[in-house]
C-alpha cells in the first residue's frame, strides 16, 4: 500500500547527498532564496537557510517543517500557489513528482497546463506532471536564476519532454542534461537523470549533455559536457537526447546511413497498428476444450496471438497453430460480425454467466452489438512492442489475428518489403529499434506504433566494413547497457 501510494503521488524522496549536491549547484550566495516546488520531507530546503517549500501532503509538509524549521513551507497545490504568489526566487531545486498522465488529471492538470501555456510551454494532455512543474518553477525565477532538478530519464525520449526542452532553451542561457546510468532510486524500475539550467531570461542555441555511469557528489555540474546544437537535436535526432549516449563515431555513422535516400523506414512500406481490443479477453478467447464443450462452430472462431511471449522467432506456421491447439491454449477468438446469424450454441455461450459479466465491461457495453469485436485484422507480420534483447518481427504464414499486446504489420508495398525486411536481424536495424524505441524499465524496450514506423533499414546493397560493423555493434551494446538489459 505504501509503494502504491508513492507511485500515485510520485513521492519518492531524494537521497540526501544528491539533494545537497543539487542545492549546491543552484545556490550561489547565502542570500539566494531557494524554492522547492514539491518539497516532500524537506531534504532540499534543509540544505539552505533561505528556502520556501510547497507540499500538498500534510504529513510530508510536517516532516519538512521539522527537518528545516527555518524554512517557510506552504501546504498547497503548487500550480495554484504559483499562479497567485508575487514571490520570486534566485534559484529552484528539487525532485518534482513523477505522476503519469493517467493520474495527473482533473483541475490540477488543467491549472498546470493553463499556467504553462501562459508562459509559452504548450503541453498535451498526455504530459506527466514533472514537466509542467519545471516550467512553473522557472516562471518564478528572477532574471539570471538557476534550477537543479532530478528528472525522469524520459527527458531523453518522451514526446512531452520536447516542449519542456524547447521552453528551457528559449528561456535560459544554459541548459545541461546529465544522464545517470546507475539507478538513483533502486526501488523504482524507471531511471532518473539530472537537469541544470542557468541564466533565466536568456536563451541558448545548444543543449549541454553529460553521460555518467553513476552519481558522485560534485559542487558544480559535470565539466566538459557534449555541446549539442538545438537545430541538430530538432532535426537529425527527432528532438531526442538518447542518441547522444552513443559515441560520436557511432552517431555520425548512423546518421549518414539514415540520411542516405536509399534507406527506408518501416512506415515507408508498411502500415503499423495495434491489434484488436476484445473488451474481455477471458470471455472472447476460448480453449479448444471449451469450444468442444460449448459446441461452437469453427466458422465463428479464429486463431489469435494473445501476447508476444508465445511467438516463434521467424514465422507463425499452421503446424505451430496446431501445437497451440494440442496444448489447449486459450487462443481461439470468438469472432462475430455485425449482422451475423447467431447459431444456438453460440447464443448459449453469449447468455452464460461469463457472457453476462462480459457485456457489462466498458468496451463491450459501449459498442453495438456488444459481442462483435471490432478491428480484427489478419496482419502480414506481427511485431513485439515490449521486448528484452530486441523486438521480434514474425511472418504470419498461418493467417492468425492478434490482440493489442503486439503490433499488427500490414504491407503496403510488397516489392520494397522483400528487399528490406530480410535485414531485420542485422545489428543496424536492432540499433535503430533502440534509438526509435524507449526503455520501459526492468531492462525492457518498448516500441510504440509511431516509433516502430521510424525504424530504419539500410540500403540492402551496402556492405559495412569491419570498422563500421564494430561501431554499430558497440553502439547497440551501449544502448542496451543504458536500459539495463541483462542486469
URWO-V842466 format. One record per residue. N is the residue number from 1. RES is the residue in one letter. NEAR is the number of other C-alpha atoms within 8 Angstrom. Layout:
# URWO-V842466
n:N res:RES near:NEAR
n:N res:RES near:NEAR
This chain:
# URWO-V842466
n:1 res:X near:4
n:2 res:X near:5
n:3 res:X near:6
n:4 res:X near:7
n:5 res:X near:8
n:6 res:X near:10
n:7 res:X near:10
n:8 res:X near:9
n:9 res:X near:9
n:10 res:X near:10
n:11 res:X near:10
n:12 res:X near:8
n:13 res:X near:8
n:14 res:X near:9
n:15 res:X near:6
n:16 res:X near:8
n:17 res:X near:7
n:18 res:X near:9
n:19 res:X near:13
n:20 res:X near:11
n:21 res:X near:12
n:22 res:X near:12
n:23 res:X near:13
n:24 res:X near:10
n:25 res:X near:12
n:26 res:X near:13
n:27 res:X near:12
n:28 res:X near:7
n:29 res:X near:5
n:30 res:X near:8
n:31 res:X near:5
n:32 res:X near:11
n:33 res:X near:10
n:34 res:X near:15
n:35 res:X near:13
n:36 res:X near:14
n:37 res:X near:14
n:38 res:X near:13
n:39 res:X near:16
n:40 res:X near:12
n:41 res:X near:11
n:42 res:X near:15
n:43 res:X near:15
n:44 res:X near:14
n:45 res:X near:17
n:46 res:X near:10
n:47 res:X near:9
n:48 res:X near:10
n:49 res:X near:9
n:50 res:X near:11
n:51 res:X near:13
n:52 res:X near:13
n:53 res:X near:15
n:54 res:X near:15
n:55 res:X near:17
n:56 res:X near:11
n:57 res:X near:8
n:58 res:X near:8
n:59 res:X near:6
n:60 res:X near:11
n:61 res:X near:18
n:62 res:X near:9
n:63 res:X near:10
n:64 res:X near:16
n:65 res:X near:13
n:66 res:X near:7
n:67 res:X near:10
n:68 res:X near:10
n:69 res:X near:8
n:70 res:X near:8
n:71 res:X near:13
n:72 res:X near:9
n:73 res:X near:11
n:74 res:X near:10
n:75 res:X near:10
n:76 res:X near:9
n:77 res:X near:10
n:78 res:X near:11
n:79 res:X near:12
n:80 res:X near:9
n:81 res:X near:9
n:82 res:X near:10
n:83 res:X near:7
n:84 res:X near:6
n:85 res:X near:6
n:86 res:X near:4
n:87 res:X near:5
n:88 res:X near:7
n:89 res:X near:13
n:90 res:X near:14
n:91 res:X near:14
n:92 res:X near:17
n:93 res:X near:15
n:94 res:X near:14
n:95 res:X near:11
n:96 res:X near:14
n:97 res:X near:11
n:98 res:X near:11
n:99 res:X near:13
n:100 res:X near:9
n:101 res:X near:11
n:102 res:X near:6
n:103 res:X near:7
n:104 res:X near:11
n:105 res:X near:9
n:106 res:X near:6
n:107 res:X near:6
n:108 res:X near:10
n:109 res:X near:10
n:110 res:X near:9
n:111 res:X near:10
n:112 res:X near:12
n:113 res:X near:12
n:114 res:X near:8
n:115 res:X near:11
n:116 res:X near:14
n:117 res:X near:10
n:118 res:X near:7
n:119 res:X near:8
n:120 res:X near:7
n:121 res:X near:12
n:122 res:X near:8
n:123 res:X near:12
n:124 res:X near:7
n:125 res:X near:5
n:126 res:X near:8
n:127 res:X near:10
n:128 res:X near:12
n:129 res:X near:14
n:130 res:X near:11
n:131 res:X near:11
n:132 res:X near:13
n:133 res:X near:12
n:134 res:X near:9
n:135 res:X near:13
n:136 res:X near:13
n:137 res:X near:12
n:138 res:X near:10
n:139 res:X near:7
n:140 res:X near:10
n:141 res:X near:15
n:142 res:X near:9
n:143 res:X near:8
n:144 res:X near:11
n:145 res:X near:12
n:146 res:X near:15
n:147 res:X near:13
n:148 res:X near:15
n:149 res:X near:13
n:150 res:X near:11
n:151 res:X near:13
n:152 res:X near:10
n:153 res:X near:11
n:154 res:X near:8
n:155 res:X near:11
n:156 res:X near:9
n:157 res:X near:12
n:158 res:X near:9
n:159 res:X near:6
n:160 res:X near:12
n:161 res:X near:12
n:162 res:X near:11
n:163 res:X near:11
n:164 res:X near:12
n:165 res:X near:8
n:166 res:X near:9
n:167 res:X near:11
n:168 res:X near:11
n:169 res:X near:15
n:170 res:X near:9
n:171 res:X near:11
n:172 res:X near:15
n:173 res:X near:13
n:174 res:X near:13
n:175 res:X near:15
n:176 res:X near:11
n:177 res:X near:12
n:178 res:X near:13
n:179 res:X near:12
n:180 res:X near:15
n:181 res:X near:10
n:182 res:X near:8
n:183 res:X near:9
n:184 res:X near:8
n:185 res:X near:9
n:186 res:X near:6
n:187 res:X near:4
n:188 res:X near:6
n:189 res:X near:7
n:190 res:X near:9
n:191 res:X near:14
n:192 res:X near:13
n:193 res:X near:13
n:194 res:X near:12
n:195 res:X near:13
n:196 res:X near:16
n:197 res:X near:14
n:198 res:X near:12
n:199 res:X near:12
n:200 res:X near:16
n:201 res:X near:9
n:202 res:X near:10
n:203 res:X near:12
n:204 res:X near:12
n:205 res:X near:8
n:206 res:X near:10
n:207 res:X near:14
n:208 res:X near:12
n:209 res:X near:13
n:210 res:X near:11
n:211 res:X near:9
n:212 res:X near:9
n:213 res:X near:7
n:214 res:X near:8
n:215 res:X near:8
n:216 res:X near:4
n:217 res:X near:7
n:218 res:X near:7
n:219 res:X near:7
n:220 res:X near:7
n:221 res:X near:7
n:222 res:X near:8
n:223 res:X near:4
n:224 res:X near:4
n:225 res:X near:8
n:226 res:X near:7
n:227 res:X near:8
n:228 res:X near:10
n:229 res:X near:9
n:230 res:X near:9
n:231 res:X near:7
n:232 res:X near:9
n:233 res:X near:13
n:234 res:X near:10
n:235 res:X near:8
n:236 res:X near:7
n:237 res:X near:10
n:238 res:X near:7
n:239 res:X near:9
n:240 res:X near:12
n:241 res:X near:11
n:242 res:X near:8
n:243 res:X near:9
n:244 res:X near:9
n:245 res:X near:9
n:246 res:X near:10
n:247 res:X near:8
n:248 res:X near:7
n:249 res:X near:7
n:250 res:X near:11
n:251 res:X near:11
n:252 res:X near:8
n:253 res:X near:9
n:254 res:X near:9
n:255 res:X near:9
n:256 res:X near:8
n:257 res:X near:9
n:258 res:X near:11
n:259 res:X near:7
n:260 res:X near:7
n:261 res:X near:6
n:262 res:X near:6
n:263 res:X near:12
n:264 res:X near:12
n:265 res:X near:11
n:266 res:X near:12
n:267 res:X near:11
n:268 res:X near:7
n:269 res:X near:12
n:270 res:X near:12
n:271 res:X near:10
n:272 res:X near:12
n:273 res:X near:8
n:274 res:X near:11
n:275 res:X near:15
n:276 res:X near:12
n:277 res:X near:9
n:278 res:X near:11
n:279 res:X near:10
n:280 res:X near:9
n:281 res:X near:7
n:282 res:X near:6
n:283 res:X near:9
n:284 res:X near:9
n:285 res:X near:11
n:286 res:X near:14
n:287 res:X near:12
n:288 res:X near:11
n:289 res:X near:7
n:290 res:X near:8
n:291 res:X near:11
n:292 res:X near:8
n:293 res:X near:6
n:294 res:X near:10
n:295 res:X near:8
n:296 res:X near:9
n:297 res:X near:8
n:298 res:X near:6
n:299 res:X near:5
n:300 res:X near:9
n:301 res:X near:10
n:302 res:X near:12
n:303 res:X near:10
n:304 res:X near:11
n:305 res:X near:12
n:306 res:X near:8
n:307 res:X near:9
n:308 res:X near:9
n:309 res:X near:4
n:310 res:X near:6
n:311 res:X near:9
n:312 res:X near:7
n:313 res:X near:7
n:314 res:X near:8
n:315 res:X near:9
n:316 res:X near:13
n:317 res:X near:9
n:318 res:X near:8
n:319 res:X near:6
n:320 res:X near:8
n:321 res:X near:11
n:322 res:X near:8
n:323 res:X near:8
n:324 res:X near:10
n:325 res:X near:11
n:326 res:X near:7
n:327 res:X near:6
n:328 res:X near:9
n:329 res:X near:10
n:330 res:X near:8
n:331 res:X near:13
n:332 res:X near:12
n:333 res:X near:11
n:334 res:X near:10
n:335 res:X near:9
n:336 res:X near:9
n:337 res:X near:7
n:338 res:X near:6
n:339 res:X near:4
n:340 res:X near:6
n:341 res:X near:4
n:342 res:X near:6
n:343 res:X near:6
n:344 res:X near:6
n:345 res:X near:9
n:346 res:X near:12
n:347 res:X near:9
n:348 res:X near:9
n:349 res:X near:10
n:350 res:X near:10
n:351 res:X near:9
n:352 res:X near:8
n:353 res:X near:6
n:354 res:X near:10
n:355 res:X near:11
n:356 res:X near:10
n:357 res:X near:8
n:358 res:X near:11
n:359 res:X near:10
n:360 res:X near:8
n:361 res:X near:10
n:362 res:X near:7
n:363 res:X near:8
n:364 res:X near:15
n:365 res:X near:10
n:366 res:X near:7
n:367 res:X near:7
n:368 res:X near:8
n:369 res:X near:6
n:370 res:X near:10
n:371 res:X near:9
n:372 res:X near:10
n:373 res:X near:13
n:374 res:X near:7
n:375 res:X near:7
n:376 res:X near:9
n:377 res:X near:9
n:378 res:X near:8
n:379 res:X near:13
n:380 res:X near:12
n:381 res:X near:11
n:382 res:X near:15
n:383 res:X near:12
n:384 res:X near:13
n:385 res:X near:12
n:386 res:X near:10
n:387 res:X near:11
n:388 res:X near:9
n:389 res:X near:8
n:390 res:X near:8
n:391 res:X near:13
n:392 res:X near:10
n:393 res:X near:11
n:394 res:X near:13
n:395 res:X near:10
n:396 res:X near:13
n:397 res:X near:9
n:398 res:X near:8
n:399 res:X near:8
n:400 res:X near:11
n:401 res:X near:13
n:402 res:X near:18
n:403 res:X near:14
n:404 res:X near:9
n:405 res:X near:12
n:406 res:X near:14
n:407 res:X near:15
n:408 res:X near:15
n:409 res:X near:13
n:410 res:X near:10
n:411 res:X near:10
n:412 res:X near:7
n:413 res:X near:8
n:414 res:X near:8
n:415 res:X near:6
n:416 res:X near:8
n:417 res:X near:11
n:418 res:X near:8
n:419 res:X near:8
n:420 res:X near:13
n:421 res:X near:8
n:422 res:X near:7
n:423 res:X near:9
n:424 res:X near:10
n:425 res:X near:7
n:426 res:X near:7
n:427 res:X near:9
n:428 res:X near:10
n:429 res:X near:14
n:430 res:X near:13
n:431 res:X near:12
n:432 res:X near:10
n:433 res:X near:13
n:434 res:X near:12
n:435 res:X near:10
n:436 res:X near:11
n:437 res:X near:12
n:438 res:X near:10
n:439 res:X near:9
n:440 res:X near:10
n:441 res:X near:10
n:442 res:X near:9
n:443 res:X near:13
n:444 res:X near:13
n:445 res:X near:18
n:446 res:X near:11
n:447 res:X near:14
n:448 res:X near:8
n:449 res:X near:10
n:450 res:X near:7
n:451 res:X near:10
n:452 res:X near:14
n:453 res:X near:12
n:454 res:X near:10
n:455 res:X near:13
n:456 res:X near:11
n:457 res:X near:15
n:458 res:X near:13
n:459 res:X near:9
n:460 res:X near:9
n:461 res:X near:4
n:462 res:X near:6
n:463 res:X near:5
n:464 res:X near:7
n:465 res:X near:6
n:466 res:X near:6
n:467 res:X near:7
n:468 res:X near:9
n:469 res:X near:9
n:470 res:X near:8
n:471 res:X near:10
n:472 res:X near:13
n:473 res:X near:10
n:474 res:X near:8
n:475 res:X near:12
n:476 res:X near:12
n:477 res:X near:8
n:478 res:X near:10
n:479 res:X near:13
n:480 res:X near:12
n:481 res:X near:8
n:482 res:X near:8
n:483 res:X near:12
n:484 res:X near:9
n:485 res:X near:12
n:486 res:X near:4
n:487 res:X near:4
